[in-house]
Amino acid sequence: NQLIISYTDSQTNRYIQQHRKHDNISVISLHQPSQSLIQLSDSVSEAGYKKSLLIAVSEQNESLLSELNALAPLTHGELNVVIIPQQTLAAKVLEPHLFNAAVLVAIQDPEIWSGKNANWLLQQAFNYQVPVIGYSKSFLKAGALASVYSTIEDVTALTVESINHWLDDELPSSFSINYPEAAITINP
């Protein structure tokens, strides 16, 4: 039997992938893969003399670290992945890195991008005049330069398409994480 799971976040996607009992699972993600955010950020780094794409990752988020390590080399910039220890305010650890950053890339990691951490990081990026590329539309309201995200309409359309394939017995019999078309919005 094929299982379709929709409206999942990145952390849930990684959990399903690591703990699945069979391969007949099709996951439809709410968030775009890290690669999409990094590609946009890489093009932003081309415009200036700073080339560092700054990314904060909590030390317990091993799957995100693996995903970032597996990325293809960038065209213009270079990844600067800063690992944030548990019980540490990310803004304090990242502050010395912001001076040389071309862009701060917000990749979904609930230990980093929630509550006080998110507010402080956005404020510091503003103070250092470092543009932020976010993973949801809400980053635009908070002052990010751009966001790469999935719209609810696109997630719904992909879910409906997957269900129709399932009804027509056309779904593949292997595990897959499916991403809707990326919406890229630039702050005016």
C-alpha positions as CSV (number, residue, x, y, z in Angstrom):
1,N,0.0,0.0,0.0
2,Q,1.2,3.5,-0.9
3,L,1.2,6.1,1.9
4,I,1.0,9.8,1.0
5,I,2.0,12.3,3.7
6,S,1.6,15.9,3.0
7,Y,2.2,19.3,4.6
8,T,5.4,18.2,6.4
9,D,8.2,20.4,7.5
10,S,11.9,19.7,6.9
11,Q,12.5,18.1,10.3
12,T,9.5,15.8,9.8
13,N,10.8,14.9,6.3
14,R,14.2,13.8,7.7
15,Y,12.5,11.9,10.6
16,I,10.3,10.0,8.1
17,Q,13.2,9.2,5.8
18,Q,15.3,7.8,8.7
19,H,12.5,5.8,10.4
20,R,10.3,4.6,7.6
21,K,9.3,0.9,7.7
22,H,8.8,0.5,4.0
23,D,9.6,2.4,0.8
24,N,6.0,3.0,-0.5
25,I,5.9,6.5,1.0
26,S,5.4,9.7,-0.9
27,V,6.0,12.9,1.2
28,I,4.9,16.3,0.1
29,S,6.9,19.0,1.8
30,L,5.8,22.5,3.0
31,H,9.4,23.8,2.8
32,Q,11.8,24.0,-0.1
33,P,15.0,22.0,0.1
34,S,18.1,23.8,1.4
35,Q,19.6,23.8,-2.1
36,S,16.9,26.2,-3.3
37,L,17.8,28.8,-0.6
38,I,21.5,28.4,-1.2
39,Q,21.2,28.8,-4.9
40,L,19.5,32.2,-4.5
41,S,21.9,33.2,-1.8
42,D,24.9,32.3,-4.1
43,S,23.6,34.6,-6.8
44,V,23.3,37.4,-4.1
45,S,26.9,36.9,-3.1
46,E,28.0,37.5,-6.8
47,A,27.0,41.1,-6.5
48,G,29.4,42.1,-3.8
49,Y,33.0,41.7,-2.5
50,K,31.9,39.5,0.4
51,K,31.4,35.9,-0.6
52,S,30.4,34.1,2.6
53,L,27.0,32.5,2.8
54,L,26.4,32.3,6.5
55,I,24.3,29.4,7.8
56,A,23.6,28.5,11.5
57,V,22.8,24.9,12.3
58,S,22.1,23.5,15.8
59,E,24.6,20.8,16.7
60,Q,21.9,18.2,17.2
61,N,20.6,18.7,13.6
62,E,22.9,16.1,12.1
63,S,20.6,15.5,9.1
64,L,20.8,19.1,8.0
65,L,24.6,19.1,8.5
66,S,24.7,16.0,6.2
67,E,22.5,17.7,3.6
68,L,24.7,20.8,3.6
69,N,27.9,18.8,3.3
70,A,26.5,16.9,0.3
71,L,25.7,20.1,-1.7
72,A,27.4,20.8,-5.0
73,P,30.1,23.5,-5.0
74,L,28.8,27.0,-5.3
75,T,29.4,29.2,-8.3
76,H,30.1,32.6,-6.6
77,G,30.2,32.3,-2.8
78,E,31.4,29.9,-0.2
79,L,29.4,28.2,2.6
80,N,30.2,29.2,6.1
81,V,28.2,26.7,8.3
82,V,28.4,27.7,12.0
83,I,27.4,25.0,14.4
84,I,25.5,26.3,17.4
85,P,25.9,24.3,20.7
86,Q,22.8,23.4,22.7
87,Q,21.5,26.0,25.2
88,T,23.5,28.7,23.4
89,L,22.0,31.9,21.9
90,A,22.8,31.6,18.2
91,A,23.1,35.4,17.8
92,K,26.1,35.5,20.1
93,V,27.9,32.7,18.2
94,L,27.1,34.2,14.8
95,E,28.0,37.9,15.5
96,P,31.7,37.6,14.7
97,H,30.8,35.9,11.4
98,L,28.4,38.6,10.2
99,F,31.1,41.1,9.5
100,N,32.4,39.0,6.5
101,A,29.0,37.6,5.4
102,A,27.5,38.3,2.0
103,V,24.2,36.9,3.1
104,L,22.6,35.2,6.1
105,V,20.7,32.1,4.9
106,A,17.8,31.1,7.2
107,I,17.4,27.3,6.8
108,Q,14.6,25.7,8.8
109,D,16.1,24.7,12.2
110,P,13.7,25.2,15.1
111,E,16.6,25.6,17.5
112,I,17.9,28.6,15.5
113,W,15.0,30.3,13.9
114,S,12.4,30.6,16.6
115,G,11.7,33.0,19.4
116,K,14.5,35.2,20.8
117,N,17.1,33.6,18.5
118,A,15.3,34.6,15.3
119,N,14.6,38.2,16.5
120,W,18.2,38.7,17.5
121,L,19.6,37.2,14.4
122,L,17.5,39.4,12.2
123,Q,18.4,42.5,14.2
124,Q,22.1,41.7,14.0
125,A,21.9,41.1,10.3
126,F,20.2,44.5,9.9
127,N,22.9,46.1,12.1
128,Y,25.7,44.6,10.0
129,Q,23.8,45.3,6.7
130,V,23.8,41.6,5.8
131,P,20.8,40.6,3.7
132,V,18.7,37.6,4.8
133,I,17.3,34.9,2.6
134,G,14.4,33.2,4.4
135,Y,12.6,29.9,4.1
136,S,9.1,31.3,4.6
137,K,7.1,34.3,3.5
138,S,7.1,35.6,7.1
139,F,10.8,36.5,6.8
140,L,9.8,39.2,4.3
141,K,7.6,40.9,6.9
142,A,10.6,40.8,9.3
143,G,12.8,42.5,6.7
144,A,14.5,39.7,4.8
145,L,15.8,40.6,1.3
146,A,14.0,37.5,-0.2
147,S,12.3,34.3,0.7
148,V,12.2,30.9,-1.1
149,Y,9.1,29.0,0.0
150,S,6.2,26.9,-1.1
151,T,2.7,28.3,-1.3
152,I,-0.2,26.5,0.3
153,E,-1.8,26.4,-3.1
154,D,1.2,24.7,-4.7
155,V,1.5,22.1,-1.8
156,T,-2.3,21.4,-2.2
157,A,-2.0,21.0,-6.0
158,L,0.9,18.6,-5.6
159,T,-1.0,16.6,-2.9
160,V,-4.0,16.4,-5.2
161,E,-1.8,15.3,-8.1
162,S,-0.2,12.6,-5.9
163,I,-3.6,11.3,-4.8
164,N,-4.8,11.2,-8.4
165,H,-1.8,9.2,-9.3
166,W,-2.5,6.9,-6.4
167,L,-6.1,6.4,-7.5
168,D,-4.8,5.6,-11.1
169,D,-2.3,3.2,-9.6
170,E,0.6,5.3,-11.0
171,L,2.6,6.1,-7.9
172,P,6.2,4.8,-7.8
173,S,6.9,2.1,-5.3
174,S,9.9,3.9,-3.8
175,F,10.4,6.5,-1.1
176,S,10.3,10.1,-2.3
177,I,10.2,13.6,-0.8
178,N,8.4,15.9,-3.3
179,Y,8.7,19.6,-3.3
180,P,6.2,22.0,-5.0
181,E,7.5,24.7,-7.3
182,A,9.5,27.2,-5.4
183,A,8.0,30.7,-4.9
184,I,10.7,33.3,-4.7
185,T,9.6,36.7,-3.4
186,I,12.0,39.7,-3.2
187,N,11.2,42.4,-0.6
188,P,10.4,45.7,-2.4
